[in-house]
C-alpha cells in the first residue's frame, strides 16, 4: 500500500513539474502574441510543437494572423490605387 502511494505521489509530481512547459508556456505565448493585434502589429507565427488542443489553437492563430496580414496588404493596395486615381 505504501509503495502504491509513493508511486502515485511521484507521478503527480512529474505531471505538476511537466505541466508548465507543455500547457502553460504555449498558452502564455499565444496570449502575448495576440496582444499585438490591437496595435495593428500582426505578430510572427507561433511554432506548433504538439498535435493536442494547444497545437490546434496555435495553428488556428497562425491561420488568423495570415488572413489578417493578407487583408491589411489588400487594403493598403486599394488605398494606394484610390489615391493615384484621384490625382489624375
C-alpha positions in Angstrom: 0.0 0.0 0.0 2.8 2.4 0.9 4.6 1.6 -2.4 1.4 2.5 -4.4 1.1 5.8 -2.5 4.8 6.6 -3.1 4.5 5.8 -6.9 1.3 7.8 -7.1 2.9 10.8 -5.4 5.9 10.6 -7.7 3.6 10.5 -10.8 1.7 13.5 -9.6 4.9 15.4 -9.0 6.1 14.6 -12.5 2.9 15.8 -14.0 2.9 19.0 -12.0 6.5 19.8 -13.0 5.9 19.0 -16.7 2.6 21.0 -17.0 4.2 24.5 -17.2 6.2 23.5 -20.2 3.6 21.7 -22.1 0.4 23.6 -21.3 1.1 26.9 -19.6 4.0 28.1 -21.8 2.2 27.7 -25.2 -0.9 29.5 -23.8 1.3 32.3 -22.5 2.9 32.7 -25.9 -0.5 32.8 -27.6 -1.7 35.4 -25.1 1.4 37.5 -25.5 1.4 37.5 -29.3 -2.4 38.0 -29.6 -2.0 41.2 -27.6 -0.2 42.7 -30.5 -3.3 42.7 -32.8 -4.9 45.9 -31.3 -1.7 47.9 -32.1 -2.0 46.8 -35.8 1.1 44.8 -35.3 0.4 41.4 -36.7 2.7 39.1 -34.8 5.0 36.5 -36.1 3.6 33.0 -36.3 3.7 30.6 -33.4 5.7 27.5 -33.5 3.4 24.4 -33.3 5.1 21.9 -31.1 2.2 19.5 -30.4 -0.9 17.9 -32.0 -3.1 18.4 -29.0 -5.7 21.1 -28.4 -2.9 23.7 -27.7 -1.3 22.8 -31.0 -4.6 23.2 -32.8 -5.1 26.5 -31.2 -1.7 27.6 -32.4 -2.5 26.5 -35.9 -5.7 28.5 -35.8 -3.9 31.5 -34.5 -1.4 31.3 -37.4 -4.1 31.0 -40.0 -5.9 34.0 -38.5 -2.7 36.1 -38.4 -2.0 35.1 -42.1 -5.5 36.1 -43.2 -5.3 39.4 -41.3 -1.9 40.1 -42.9 -3.4 39.4 -46.4 -6.4 41.6 -45.7 -4.3 44.5 -44.5 -2.0 44.3 -47.5 -5.0 44.2 -49.8 -6.5 47.3 -48.1 -3.2 49.2 -48.4 -3.0 48.4 -52.1 -6.6 49.6 -52.6 -5.9 52.8 -50.8 -2.9 53.5 -52.9 -4.8 52.8 -56.1 -7.6 55.1 -55.0 -5.1 57.9 -54.2 -3.5 57.5 -57.6 -6.8 57.6 -59.4 -7.8 60.8 -57.6 -4.6 62.6 -58.6 -5.4 62.2 -62.3 
